[in-house]
Amino acid sequence: MNPNLFLLSNHLTVSINFDLLMILTQTLKCKATTNSLYLSSKAKFHDKIFVRE
């Protein structure tokens, strides 16, 4: 196998993995943000009910 070709394919694999990692972290951040928003809205809703009683 051509060493240059090997280096190129290796580099591509690394960059693809890096992209996937970035996408994963973005997705996780998005999920975490959604969860915290959901929890805070739930808490606000609970406060409203609690105040009404």
C-alpha positions in Angstrom: 0.0 0.0 0.0 1.2 3.5 -0.8 2.2 5.3 2.4 0.8 8.5 1.2 -2.5 6.9 0.5 -2.4 5.3 3.9 -1.7 8.7 5.5 -4.5 10.3 3.5 -7.0 7.6 4.5 -5.9 7.8 8.1 -6.4 11.6 8.1 -9.8 11.2 6.5 -10.8 8.7 9.2 -9.6 11.1 11.9 -11.4 14.1 10.5 -14.6 12.1 9.9 -14.5 10.8 13.5 -13.8 14.3 14.7 -16.9 15.6 12.8 -19.0 12.8 14.3 -17.7 13.7 17.7 -18.6 17.4 17.2 -22.1 16.4 16.0 -22.5 14.1 19.0 -21.5 16.8 21.4 -23.8 19.3 19.7 -26.6 16.9 20.0 -25.9 16.2 23.6 -25.7 19.9 24.4 -29.0 20.4 22.6 -30.6 17.6 24.6 -29.2 19.0 27.8 -30.5 22.5 27.0 -33.9 21.1 26.0 -34.0 19.1 29.3 -33.1 22.1 31.4 -35.7 24.3 29.6 -38.2 21.6 30.1 -37.4 21.3 33.8 -37.4 25.0 34.4 -40.8 25.4 32.6 -42.1 22.5 34.7 -40.9 24.2 37.8 -42.5 27.5 36.8 -45.7 25.7 36.0 -45.6 24.0 39.4 -45.0 27.4 41.1 -48.1 28.8 39.4 -50.2 25.9 40.6 -48.6 26.1 44.1 -49.3 29.9 44.3 -52.9 29.4 43.2 -53.6 26.9 46.1 
